[in-house]
Amino acid sequence: MDENLNWKSELIRIGTILKNNGIDISSIPTKGTKDGKRYFIALKDINLEGINIDEIIALNNLDKDWQIGRYLIRIRLIYKGTIEGNLSNEEKRIAEELGLVKIIPIDRKEPIYKGGKISDFHIDIVRKNIDKILSGELNNRETMDLINEEAIKVNESQIKDTGTVKRAVLIILADRPEELKKYNESLMHNIGKRNPYKGKIGQSRIGIYHQKELEFEKTIIEHYLPQIFSGEITFDTIENELKTSRSTVEKVIKNYYLKSGDEEGLKKYEEAKRKNRGVSLEKRKQAQNMREEVAEYQVVSNAEFLLLSEEEQDRQIVMKIRQSKLQEEKNSKKIRTSVMTEEATIDRVQRIKQYFRSKNDLDNGTVNFSEQDIRHIIFVYPTIINRDIQTLDEKIDVLTFYDEIDEKTAFGMIKSFPAILGYDAQRTKAQLDLLKEENLIDYVIRKPNSFMKSVGLMYALIQFAKERHHTNDLTDINQSNIFMANSALKRLYGVTYEEIKNRFPYDTAKEEKDIQYSITGEDIGRATYKSVSVEQADEASKELKQLISQQKQMEGETDKDTYR
């Protein structure tokens, strides 16, 4: 199919035909494996029980070799905003109806965390009292208390946030727009029995309510405020004990200082509030002990890692991840600790290990990632444990979208430079689009760490090379003379990366900073990355020295020069 034709229209046409023939398009795999290699599924490859795909192709005069897998991936990436592209509202609607894009339904029985956990039990109680809620007889706080009373009786989970009540109401009234509008308007004055003098300032200063309010304020100022200053209590604890929000507590304290004109006291309070970590003193002590433990870890270099036993490699992976979290905490000056427990770290590592194992096809004898591969990837790029599985797949889909990069090549690039999986998919797509347009895509295949250069820098280097070599076709030019190091540019031509980027601006790109590469980073040990035994230590040491020497010649990285 001609790429210039409207592939979306063709996909929708074919999708309509398939759906009319009883095919669930969302269940069609996008890629298959043959002879150890991955390929895009074509129409002829669709193999679903009870479906004669050859007959459907013949009756509808379809191209049996049309790669439906390729275009399903494309429309899904555009739909999710992973890559650039436009889908009209009508195209989105049709794509959803046909199953061309995947929509993950929200199961009401599963916990909804935005306003607290919610279940059918909670929703049913709100439904029984919806008339009282709409009339203002019950406000959100009172409804929450009612739910929790019933929950205790039947051993159901309680809710801790009035936002959960609102969520339940919105679910119940989803198909009742007039009542939903009435409810939203009632939120402005849905006061229930809590404060019968709401909006009547003069009257609200009298009677029982006023006395309760004074007692509440006195409790905060006399009981809780001293504990905030001493660090003995946190706002989380105060919220739980008083069944109120942090903002309410803060408002009472600020009003206290403002009414007394004590600006100095207010400043001290703000400082104490900033230090209030939201965890108990016991947990703070535990966190500090954990920081000290992790700081003492002796993490080996990437090259030394290759010489260790499998068991010791696993131990080093956990140590490096925990230590990198400690460094992240120091750099961000966070109050809360970022260091994970050893158990939580191991769980994250196992999740990523399982992800890479899933890329193997053991039934057909295909091992794309060996256990050594996987351990090496995690060790040299520890932040991968924070990556979402779906996001990792999207990064691989972006790489294999190009004819020059099949799945085996993509996996090799990842093993050589795991940080590819950490870059924004749109950034990677823009880089590959530019290089493909210039017939230079093999540059990043050979040197995956080149993805550290932003698309703006790549573009500027290409344009500068065209000017120097007096040609618009760089395919016959040695790529080392195109993508030169910053130091080489300054030495030979008296210009810097920043200067040529200003000279050849890539206006259509979302500019990002070019990332500094360190010898202790992701790609060290690449040359020795084989099945290494202890006997090969001397050879590994020699190759490591060569890497260090070569490092000074790599793009944009010398002793004094870094990417800008």
N, C-alpha and C positions, 0 to 999 in steps of 0.2 A: 504493500500500500504506500502510495506517495505520502510522505510526511507532511507535505504542504496541504493535503486535503483535510477536511474537517474530521479528525479522528473521533471527536466527541459524538458527532451525528451518527457516524458509523457504529460506534460502540452502543449508542442508544438504540439504533435500528436492530442490531444483532441481539442486544439484550432483550428487546421486546419479543423478538422471534423465539428466543430460548425460553423466556418466561411463559409465552403462550403454549409452548410444548411441554410445560410442566417441570422445567429445570429451575432449581434454586440456585441462582447465580452466586449468591454469597457463599455457597459451599464448594464452588469450583476453585481448585488450587491454582495459584498464579504461576508456579514453577514446578518442573519435574526434574528427575535425575536419570541420566542415561550414560553408561560407561564412565561413571564417576564424575560426570559433569552436569551442572545445572543448566536448564534452558527454560525459556518462557513457554507456557502452555499455549498451543494453537487450538483452533476449533476442533480439528481432527483428534486431538489428544484428550478431549473431554470424555471421561469414562465413569458414568454414573449408572447405578443399577436401574434397569427398566427403561433406559434411554438409548435409542438408536441414533447416535449423532450423525452417522454417515447419511442416513435417510433424511434427516432434518437439513443437512448441508445441501443435498441434491435437490430437494423439493423447493428450497428457498434460494437456490443459485448463490450460495455463499462461498467465499474463498476458504477452503479447508486449512490453508496455511496461515490464515490471519491470526496474529499473536494476541489473542484476547487477554492472556496473562499480563503482557506488557502494558496494555492500555487500562486494565483494571488497577494495576499498581499506580499508574499515572493519575487517574481520576481520583483515587483515594488519597494520594499525597496532596493533590490540589485541594480537595475537599477539606482536608485537615489543616491546610495552610502550611504544610511542610515545604513544598516547593511553590514557586511562582506559577500563576495561571489564573484564568478567570472562569468561573461557573456562574451563569445567571441563576436567579432564583428559580426559574422554571426548570433549568437543567438540574439544579440540586434536587428539586422535588421529584423529577422523573427518575434520577439516579437512585434516590432513596426508595421509591416505589419498586423499582426493578431489582434492587439488591446489589447495584453496582458499587455502592459505598456501604460500609459497615456501620450501623448505628447500634451502640451498646445500650440496651434498655435499662432503665433504673427500676430495680425490684423493690417495691415499697417494704417488703419484709426484711430486706437487708438494712443495716444501720446507715442512717444519713447523718454525717458528722458535722455539717455546717452549723446546725442549730442544736446539736446533741443527738443521741441515738433515738430513733423513732421506729415503732413497729405498728402492726395492725391493732394491737391491744390499745396503744395510746390513741390511735386515730379513731377507734370505735368509741372511746369515752368522749372525745371531742365531738364526734358526730351526735351522740346522745344529748349533748348540751349546746349544740350549735345555735338553737333559738335564743338561749340565755346569753350567749356570747354576742350575737348580733344585736340584741336589745340593750346590751351594756350592763346586764345584771351580773355577768361574770367578766372580769378582765383576765388578761393573759396570766398574771401571777396567781390569781385564785384558781384558774383552770389548771395550772401546773400543779398546785397543791392538791387539787381534787384528783388528778391523775395519779400522783404519788401515793395518796391515801389508798386508792384502789389497788395500786401495784403492790403495796406492802401486804394487803390481804391475800392476794393470790400468788405471791412470790414472783412477780414480774419485775423487770428492770424499771428503775425510776428515771426521770428526766431532770436535768439540772439547769435548763435554760429556757426562758420564756419564748425564745426564738423557735423552739421546737413546737410549741403550741401554735404559733403562727404558721409554721410549715404544715402542720396537720390541717389547719383551717383551709389553707390554700389548696391542699390536695382534695379535700372534701368539696370545695366550691369551684373546682377547676372547670366544670361544665355548667356552672350557674353564674354567669357573668354579672347579672344584676345584684345578686346577693354578695358576690365577691367585691363589687364596687362599694356596696353598703358597708361591708366589713372594713375595707381599707379606709373609708371615711371615718368609721367609728374608732379607729386606732388613735385618732386625735383626741378623743374624749372618752374612751372606754376606760372608766375609772373604777367601775364596780363598787364594792363596799369598802375598799381600802381607804378612800379619802372623799367623803361626801361633800367636802367644801372646796373641791378642786375648782379653780377659776374664780372663787369668791374669797379674795384675799382677806377682807375684813373679818368674815365669819370663820375663816380657817384658823385664826389665831385664838379661838376659844374652844372650850370643852375638852373632851377626852383625847381627840386627835392631837391637839396642840400639846397636851401633856406627854403623849406617846412620842411625839416628835422630839421634844426636849430631852426625854429620857434616852432616845436613840442617839442624839448628838452628844449627850453627856457620856454615854458609853464609849463612843468612838474617841472623844478627846481625852477622857480620863483613863480609860482602860487600854485602848488599842494604840493610841498615838505614842505613848512612852515605849511600847514594845516595838513599834516600827523604828524608832530612833536607835534602840539597842540591838536591832536585828534579830530579836527573839521570835518574831512572827512575820509572816508574809501576807501580801494582799490576797493570795489564793486562799489562805486559811481564813482570813477575815470574811471573805465572800461566802465561804462555806458555813461559817459559824453564824453569820448574821442573815444568811439567805438574801443577800442583796448584791448589787454590782459594785465593782471596783470604782467606777466613775462616781457612784453615789457617795462612797466613803471619801474619795478625794475631794468632792464638792464640799462636804461638811467640814473637812479639815481646812481647806482654802478659805472658806467663809469665816471660819474661826479666826484665822490670822488677819484677814482683811478687816473684819469688824474691830479687832483690837489694834489695828494699825502696826502690827509687829512684822515689818518687812524682813528684819534679820531672821526672825523665827521661821518665816516662810521660806527663805533661802536655805536654811538648815534642813527644813523638811524636804524641799526639792532634792537636796543632795542625798538625804537618807532614802528617799523614794527611788532615786537612781540606783542606789546600791542594793535595793530590795530585790533579791534574785528570784523570788517566787518559789524557792525551795527551802526545806528545813535546814537548820544548822547541822543536823546529823548528815543530811545528804550533801551539804557543802563540804563537810569534812571528808566524806567518802570520795567526792569528786577530786578534792585536792590530793588525797592519797593515790588516786588513780593517775592523776597528772604526773606525780613524782615517780610512780612506777614506770609509766610509759616513757618518760624523759630519760630513764636509765637504759633503755633498750639499746643493744648494739646491733644495728642493722647493717648488713653487708652491702657491698657494691653490687651493681647489676651483673658484672662479670663473675664475681665471687659466688653469686647466687647459683650460677650454672653448675658449679662444682659440688653443690650440696646434695645430700640424699633427699628423696621425696618428702620424708617426714620433716626434715629440717627446713626444706623449702616452704612447706605449709606453715611452719612456725614463723619463719621470717616474713611471710606474706602478712600474717596477722599483726606482727610487730610493726611492719612498715606502715600498714594502714592506720593503726592506732596512733603511731608517731606523727604521721602526716596530718591527722585530725588535730593533734595537739599544736602543730605548727600553724595550721589553719586558724585555730582559736587565738593564738598569739598575734597573728597578723591582723585579724579582724577586731582584736581587743574586745571579744565577747565577754559578757559577764557569766553567762551560762557555759558549762563545759561542752565542747563538741566531741570529746573523746568517747568512743563507744566502749561498752564492756567487751571482754574477750568473747563471751557467748554470742552477743549481737553481731560482732565482727565476723565470726565463723559462719553464722547464718547467712550474712550478706555474701560472703565468699562462695558458699555452697550454691547460692542462687545463681551467681554469675557462672560458676563452673558448669552447672546444669544447662545454662543457656548455650554455652559453646559446645557442650556434648550433644545438644539437640541438633547441631549443624552436621553431625556425622550420620552416615547411612551405613551402619554396621552390617545390615542384612546383605548389602551389595559390596561389602568390603571397602567402603569409602570412609577414610578418616581425615577430615579436613582440619580438625584440631586435636592433636594428641594431648594427653594429660600434661606433658611437659610444656607444650605450647600454651595451654590454658594457665598453668601456674606462672609461666614467664610473662604472659600478657598482664595478669593481675599485679604481679610484683612491680613491673616497670611502669604501670599506669594504675596505681591503686584507687584513684577516684572513680574508676569504672564501676565499683560496687554501688555507687549512688545512681547509676543510670537505670532508667526505666527500660524494661525488656522491649516494649513496643517501639520506644525511641531507637534502641539499638538496631532493630529490624529496619526501621525507616532509613537509618544511615547506610546500611548495606544495600537496601533497595535503590538508594540514590546512586551508589557506586556502580551497581550492576545494570543500571538503566542505560548505560552507554555500551555500544557494541564492542568497544575496545577493552572493556573490563568484564570478563565473565566472573562467575561466582568464585572459581578457584583463584583467579587473579586477585579478586577483592579480598579473599581470606588471607592470601599471601601478603598483601599490603598491610592488612590489620596486624598480622603477626610481626611484621617488620616495624610498624609504627602504630601501636595500639591507640595513641591519642587521636587518631582519625575519628574514632567513635565518640570523642568528646566534643567535636566541633559542631556548630549549628548546621543542620542539613541544608538550609538555604545558602549558607556561606559556601559549603562544599559544592553544591549544585552550580553556583555562580562561577566558581573557579574552574570546574570541569567544562562548563559551557564555553568559557573564554578559550581554554586550551584546545577544545575540540574544534572551535571555529578557526583556530590558527594551525590545526593539525599537529599540535604539540602535546597531546594528552598522554603520550608515552613518558613524558617528563615526570609526572607524579607517579606513574606506575613503577618506574625505575627508582625514584627517590620519594617515597610517600611522605617523608618528613617535610617535603616542600609545601605541604598543605599549611604550614605555619605562615607562609607568605599570604597576605591578604590578596583578594582579587584586584584591588587597586594597585598594589605593588607589582603583581604579575603583569598587569596591563601596561604599566609604565615601563617595566623592563623590556617587554616585547616591542613597544613603540620606539624606545631608545635604540634597540638592536636594529630595527628596520631602518632607522635614520642612519646608523653607523655603517650598515652593510648595503645601503641603497637598494633595498628590495622590500616588497610586501610579502614575499614568500620565504619563511625562515626554515622550511623543512630540511633544507640542505646545509643549514648553519649548525655547527656544533652547539649543543644546548648549553654547554658551560660558558659559551660566549654570549648567550642570551640572558640567562639567569645568573648574572655575576654576583659575587659577594660584594658587600658594601665597601670593604677595604680595597678590593680590586678596582671598583669603580672610581674611588677617590684617587688611587695611585695612578691609574692609566688615563682617566678622563677628567679628574678634578671635580667630580660631582658625587653627591650622596643620594641614598634612597629617597630621603625627604625632598630633595631638590627635583629629582626626576618625577616624583609623584605630583609635585606642584606643576611641573612642566607638562605632564601628560595626565591630567585628571580623568579619573574614571567616574564620570558624574552619575551614571545610572546605577552604580553599585552602592550598597549599604556599607560604607567604609568601616572597617574594624582595624584595631591595632594589630600590627604584625607581631607575632609572639616570639619572645626570646627563647632560644634553644640552649640548653645546658648540657655539658658533658655527662652530668649525672642523671640525665633525663631518660626519655622513653626509648631511645634507639641504641644505647650503649650495649655492647655484648652481642650485637646483631651478627657479627662475623663468626663468633664462636657459638652461635645458637644452634647446636646439634645435640646429639646424645653424648654428653660430656662425661667422661670418667675422671677420677682423681689423677690417673696417669697422664691425662692431657692438660694438666694444670700449667706446665711450662709453656706449652703451645698457646694456651689461652692467654697467658700473661703477655706473650709476644704480640699477639693480635690486639690485645687491649692497648698496648703502647702505640701500635699503629693507628688505632682508632683515635687516641688522644692527639696524635700528630695530625691525622686527617681532619680532626675536628676544627683546627684552626683555619682550614681551607673551605669549610662548609659555608653555604650561603648565609651571609649576614652575621657570621659568628666568628670573631677573633678575640684576642685578649682584651681589646678595648672597644671593639665595634659590635653593636648588637642591632637587631632589627629595630627600626623606628616607626 
